[in-house]
Amino acid sequence: MTQSWNRLWRSYFIVFSFIVWVKFALLRYFLFEKVDLKWWLLDLSSLLVMTGLMEILISKRAKRSAYWIFNVIVSLICFAATLYFEHFGSVITYTSVLEMKQLLQISSSIKATIHPMDYLFFADCILAFVIWLAMRRRSLILINDRPMRRSTLMILTLVCLVVSAWFVKTDKSITNEIVRAEQLGFVNYEVSVAVNGISEKNKTNFANLTQALTVINQVEASYGYNQGANPADKPNYFASQQGMNVVVVQLEAFQNFLIHLTYQGKEITPVLNKLAEESFYFPYIFQQIGQGNTSDAEFMSNTSIYPTGTIPMSTGYGDRELPSLPKLLEDKGYEADTFHVNEVHFWDRNKLYPAIGFTHYFDKPYYNNDNFNAFGASDEELFRVGSEKLTELQNRKSPFTRSL
């Protein structure tokens, strides 16, 4: 009995599967604030597929290094997934690799989100290194590889693969990404995102405009809005504001609860309160952005097109000719400009703005650096420059549209 247990413990397959499984439990706790046993067991299933394939395909000589490399990579991914969730409030996917170039711009805010507990993903690596230093041996830990029977391992791997594949196939009814990630597990969720992405790409890989229009009509017919409406009927207020200037102000991380909120008898947002009282006010607008975050909000507000949710729209669609509000207004004699205090290449706005059709964009070099934060100048500086440009156009008696 003792000899059998020693063989079990000394197997790289068993030891590293257990270590990584514990890390998946830690990731679940950080993301979902609980570890549900039935979904954690599904994590084990997807994990055993990976370690089972490693055990089958990798030679005995290379196995120790392979398992340690696998363990370190999983630790880095779990650490990154935790930071991403803490910073953006969503679950990281493989498409987020496209956002790596933005890290330097937001490094200070990322550092602020790191908690000491996040480093627990590397606890075993640090412990193994300490043991290696103490014992001065080539082996990091005392594990002698005692491989399982090949047939047993292949059956176990195949069963786990079928279980994981079944859950990935049946998750399509779950629309909430966080719920999907919790119930599928991190690995299965990534596979699901990839499978769905390929499926959606095939659906939208049109050979011609006729195919695209057919799909658009099918999608529109599946929704119940505007049924029975007469296309000839014009909405109320249609064209009632011809020739008026258009100013769009987008507020970063702003929420509706601040409108009409008072503190110690003073209004928090007096100007917005006044605007809400004397205009149309829609308080029930919910977040629709995807991985592009603020740049997705700019894309959506200027094109009326929902982000795909799988890729920043400025990165994936900045090379297109996009229908947009600026282009419509420019056809009416307007000048369409946009203002952003950061550098224009941040989140590929250097691609997005031309695609949307802005006449000019005013980015970081146009503002005095008042050292507000790492992202750029303060709101006061943004509005100072914006007001100057608006005044110039007003003096020229040119209608304009501005996005701030």
C-alpha positions in Angstrom: 0.0 0.0 0.0 2.8 2.4 1.0 4.7 1.6 -2.2 1.6 2.2 -4.4 1.0 5.6 -2.7 4.6 6.6 -3.2 4.3 5.7 -6.9 1.2 7.8 -7.1 2.7 10.8 -5.4 5.9 10.6 -7.5 4.0 10.9 -10.8 4.4 14.2 -12.5 1.0 13.7 -14.0 -0.7 13.4 -10.6 1.3 16.1 -8.8 1.1 18.8 -11.4 -2.6 18.1 -12.2 -3.3 18.6 -8.5 -1.3 21.8 -8.3 -2.9 23.4 -11.3 -6.4 22.2 -10.2 -5.8 24.1 -6.9 -4.9 27.2 -9.0 -8.1 26.9 -10.9 -9.9 26.9 -7.6 -8.1 30.0 -6.6 -9.0 31.6 -9.9 -12.6 30.7 -9.4 -12.6 32.4 -6.0 -11.0 35.6 -7.3 -13.4 35.8 -10.3 -16.7 34.5 -8.8 -16.1 34.8 -5.0 -16.9 31.1 -4.5 -15.8 27.6 -5.6 -18.7 25.5 -6.6 -17.6 21.8 -6.4 -19.5 20.6 -9.5 -18.0 23.3 -11.7 -14.6 22.8 -10.2 -14.8 19.2 -11.1 -15.4 20.3 -14.7 -12.2 22.3 -14.4 -10.5 19.0 -13.5 -11.9 17.4 -16.6 -10.5 20.0 -18.9 -7.2 20.0 -17.0 -6.8 16.2 -17.3 -7.2 16.5 -21.1 -4.1 18.8 -21.2 -2.0 16.9 -18.7 -3.1 13.6 -20.2 -1.9 14.6 -23.7 1.4 15.8 -22.2 1.8 12.5 -20.5 1.1 10.6 -23.7 3.0 12.7 -26.2 6.1 14.0 -24.3 9.1 11.8 -23.8 10.2 10.8 -20.3 13.4 12.8 -20.6 11.6 16.1 -21.4 8.6 15.5 -19.1 9.9 17.2 -16.0 10.7 20.4 -17.9 7.5 20.3 -19.8 5.4 20.0 -16.6 7.2 22.9 -15.0 6.8 25.1 -18.1 3.1 24.2 -18.2 2.7 25.1 -14.5 4.4 28.5 -14.9 2.4 29.3 -18.0 -0.9 28.4 -16.2 0.2 30.6 -13.3 0.9 33.6 -15.5 -2.5 33.1 -17.3 -4.4 32.9 -14.0 -2.6 35.9 -12.7 -3.3 37.9 -15.9 -7.0 36.7 -15.9 -7.4 37.9 -12.3 -5.9 41.3 -13.0 -8.0 41.7 -16.1 -11.2 40.9 -14.2 -10.3 43.3 -11.4 -9.5 46.1 -13.9 -12.2 45.6 -16.5 -14.9 43.5 -14.7 -15.0 40.9 -17.5 -13.4 37.5 -18.2 -10.2 37.6 -20.3 -10.2 35.7 -23.7 -7.6 34.8 -26.2 -8.6 37.8 -28.3 -7.4 40.1 -25.5 -3.8 39.4 -26.7 -4.6 42.2 -29.2 -4.8 44.6 -26.3 -1.2 43.9 -25.0 0.2 47.0 -26.7 -2.1 49.1 -24.5 -0.5 47.9 -21.2 2.2 50.6 -21.0 -0.4 53.3 -21.2 -2.5 51.9 -18.3 0.4 50.3 -16.3 -0.2 52.6 -13.3 -3.8 51.7 -13.0 -3.1 48.0 -13.4 -0.5 48.2 -10.6 -3.1 49.8 -8.4 -5.4 46.8 -8.9 -2.9 44.1 -7.8 -3.5 42.6 -4.4 -0.9 40.6 -2.5 -3.2 37.5 -2.7 -2.9 37.5 -6.5 0.7 36.3 -6.1 -0.5 33.0 -4.6 -0.6 31.6 -8.2 3.2 31.5 -7.9 3.5 30.2 -4.4 4.5 26.7 -5.5 7.1 28.0 -7.9 8.7 30.1 -5.2 8.6 27.2 -2.7 10.2 24.8 -5.2 12.9 27.4 -5.9 13.6 27.8 -2.2 13.8 24.0 -1.8 16.2 23.8 -4.8 18.4 26.4 -3.2 18.4 24.6 0.1 19.2 21.1 -1.4 21.4 22.3 -4.2 20.1 19.6 -6.5 19.2 19.7 -10.1 15.7 18.4 -9.5 13.3 21.1 -8.2 11.3 18.7 -6.1 11.7 15.0 -5.3 9.4 13.5 -7.9 10.5 10.4 -9.9 8.3 9.9 -12.9 6.3 6.7 -12.6 4.1 6.8 -15.7 0.6 5.4 -15.6 -0.4 2.6 -18.0 -0.8 4.1 -21.5 -4.1 2.5 -22.2 -5.6 3.8 -18.8 -4.3 7.3 -19.5 -5.7 7.4 -23.0 -9.1 6.3 -21.8 -9.1 8.9 -19.0 -8.0 11.7 -21.4 -10.7 10.7 -23.9 -13.5 10.6 -21.3 -12.5 14.0 -20.0 -12.3 15.4 -23.6 -15.9 14.1 -24.3 -17.2 15.7 -21.0 -15.6 19.1 -21.8 -16.7 19.0 -25.4 -20.3 18.3 -24.3 -20.4 21.2 -21.9 -18.8 23.5 -24.5 -21.5 22.4 -27.1 -24.4 22.9 -24.8 -23.5 26.3 -23.3 -25.0 28.4 -26.1 -28.1 29.2 -24.1 -26.0 31.1 -21.6 -25.6 34.7 -22.8 -23.9 36.2 -19.7 -20.1 35.8 -20.1 -19.4 35.6 -16.4 -22.0 32.9 -15.8 -20.6 31.0 -18.8 -17.1 31.2 -17.5 -18.2 30.1 -14.1 -20.1 27.1 -15.3 -17.8 26.0 -18.1 -14.5 26.7 -16.3 -11.7 28.9 -17.6 -10.3 26.5 -20.1 -13.6 25.3 -21.5 -14.8 29.0 -21.7 -11.8 29.9 -23.8 -12.5 27.0 -26.1 -16.2 28.0 -26.3 -15.2 31.6 -27.2 -12.9 30.3 -30.0 -15.6 27.9 -31.4 -18.3 30.6 -31.3 -15.9 33.1 -32.9 -15.2 30.7 -35.8 -18.9 30.0 -36.2 -19.8 33.8 -36.2 -17.0 34.5 -38.7 -18.3 31.8 -41.1 -21.8 33.3 -40.8 -20.5 36.8 -41.7 -18.0 35.7 -44.4 -20.1 37.0 -47.2 -19.2 36.5 -50.9 -21.2 39.5 -52.0 -23.6 42.2 -50.8 -26.7 40.1 -51.6 -25.7 37.5 -49.1 -25.1 40.1 -46.5 -28.5 41.7 -47.0 -30.1 38.3 -46.8 -28.6 37.6 -43.4 -29.4 41.2 -42.2 -33.0 40.7 -43.1 -33.2 37.4 -41.4 -31.7 38.8 -38.2 -34.1 41.9 -38.3 -37.1 39.6 -38.8 -36.2 37.7 -35.6 -36.9 40.8 -33.5 -40.3 42.2 -32.7 -39.6 46.0 -33.0 -41.3 48.2 -35.6 -43.7 45.5 -36.7 -46.6 47.0 -38.7 -44.9 50.4 -38.9 -45.3 52.4 -42.1 -41.9 53.3 -43.5 -43.4 56.5 -45.0 -44.3 57.8 -41.5 -41.6 60.2 -40.2 -40.9 60.2 -36.4 -41.8 63.1 -34.3 -39.3 66.0 -34.5 -37.8 64.6 -37.7 -35.5 67.2 -39.2 -36.7 69.8 -36.7 -33.1 70.8 -35.7 -31.6 71.3 -39.1 -28.6 73.6 -39.1 -28.1 73.3 -35.3 -24.6 72.4 -33.9 -24.1 68.9 -32.5 -21.9 68.4 -29.4 -21.5 64.9 -28.0 -19.8 64.5 -24.6 -18.8 61.0 -23.5 -18.0 60.6 -19.8 -15.5 58.0 -18.8 -16.8 55.6 -16.0 -19.8 57.8 -15.3 -23.0 56.3 -14.0 -26.6 57.5 -13.9 -27.0 57.5 -10.1 -25.0 60.7 -9.9 -27.7 62.7 -11.8 -29.9 64.7 -9.4 -27.7 63.3 -6.5 -27.0 65.8 -3.7 -24.3 65.8 -1.0 -24.6 68.1 2.0 -27.3 70.0 0.2 -25.3 70.6 -3.0 -25.9 69.0 -6.4 -23.1 66.8 -7.6 -23.9 67.4 -11.3 -25.8 70.7 -11.6 -25.2 71.2 -15.3 -26.2 67.7 -16.2 -29.3 68.0 -14.0 -30.3 71.2 -15.8 -29.8 69.5 -19.2 -31.8 66.4 -18.1 -34.7 68.6 -17.0 -35.0 70.6 -20.2 -34.4 67.9 -22.7 -35.0 64.2 -23.5 -33.4 62.1 -20.8 -32.9 58.3 -21.1 -31.8 56.9 -17.7 -32.1 53.2 -18.7 -29.1 52.8 -21.0 -27.0 49.8 -20.2 -23.4 49.0 -21.1 -23.0 47.5 -24.6 -19.3 47.8 -25.1 -17.0 44.9 -25.8 -13.3 44.4 -25.4 -12.5 47.9 -26.8 -14.0 49.6 -23.7 -14.0 53.4 -24.3 -13.0 53.1 -27.9 -16.0 50.7 -28.4 -18.2 53.3 -26.9 -16.9 55.9 -29.4 -17.4 53.4 -32.3 -21.0 52.6 -31.2 -22.1 56.1 -30.6 -20.9 57.3 -34.0 -22.0 54.3 -36.1 -25.0 52.8 -34.2 -23.4 49.5 -34.7 -23.0 47.2 -31.7 -19.4 45.9 -31.0 -18.9 42.2 -31.6 -17.7 41.7 -28.0 -14.7 39.6 -29.2 -12.3 42.2 -30.5 -11.8 45.9 -30.0 -13.7 47.5 -32.9 -11.0 50.1 -33.5 -8.5 47.3 -34.0 -10.7 44.9 -36.0 -12.8 47.3 -38.1 -10.6 50.4 -38.3 -9.7 49.5 -41.9 -13.3 49.7 -43.1 -15.4 52.4 -44.7 -18.0 52.8 -41.9 -21.4 54.5 -42.0 -21.3 57.2 -39.4 -22.9 60.3 -37.9 -19.8 62.5 -38.8 -20.1 61.5 -42.5 -23.8 62.2 -42.6 -23.3 65.6 -41.1 -20.3 66.4 -43.3 -22.5 65.8 -46.3 -24.7 68.6 -44.9 -21.8 71.0 -44.7 -20.8 70.4 -41.1 -17.2 70.1 -39.9 -16.8 67.0 -37.7 -14.0 67.0 -35.1 -13.2 64.9 -32.1 -11.1 65.5 -29.0 -9.2 63.0 -26.8 -6.4 63.9 -24.4 -4.4 60.7 -24.9 -2.2 59.9 -27.9 -4.3 59.0 -31.0 -2.8 55.5 -31.4 -4.1 54.5 -27.9 -6.6 51.8 -28.6 -5.9 52.3 -32.4 -7.9 55.5 -32.6 -5.6 56.5 -35.4 -7.5 53.9 -37.4 -10.9 54.5 -35.9 -11.2 58.2 -36.5 -10.5 58.1 -40.2 -12.8 55.1 -40.6 -15.6 57.1 -38.9 -14.8 60.1 -41.0 -13.9 62.9 -38.6 -12.5 66.0 -40.4 -9.9 66.6 -37.6 -8.9 64.9 -34.4 -7.2 66.7 -31.5 -5.1 64.4 -29.4 -2.3 64.7 -26.8 0.0 67.3 -28.5 -2.9 69.8 -28.6 -3.1 70.1 -24.8 -0.9 71.6 -22.1 0.2 68.8 -19.8 -1.2 69.6 -16.4 0.0 66.3 -15.0 -3.5 65.2 -14.2 -2.7 61.4 -14.6 -0.9 59.0 -16.9 -3.6 59.0 -19.5 -3.3 62.7 -20.4 -4.5 66.1 -19.5 -7.4 67.0 -17.2 -11.0 67.5 -18.2 -10.6 71.2 -17.7 -7.8 71.3 -20.3 -9.9 69.2 -22.7 -12.8 71.6 -22.5 -10.5 74.6 -22.7 -9.1 73.5 -26.1 -12.5 72.3 -27.2 -14.1 75.6 -26.4 -11.5 77.4 -28.4 -12.0 75.3 -31.4 -15.8 75.7 -31.1 -15.5 79.4 -30.9 -13.3 79.5 -34.0 -16.0 77.7 -36.0 -18.8 79.7 -34.5 -17.0 82.9 -35.6 -16.8 81.4 -39.1 -20.5 80.7 -38.9 -19.8 77.1 -39.8 -22.1 74.4 -38.4 -20.1 71.8 -36.5 -20.3 68.5 -34.7 -18.0 67.8 -31.8 -17.2 64.7 -29.9 -15.5 65.2 -26.5 
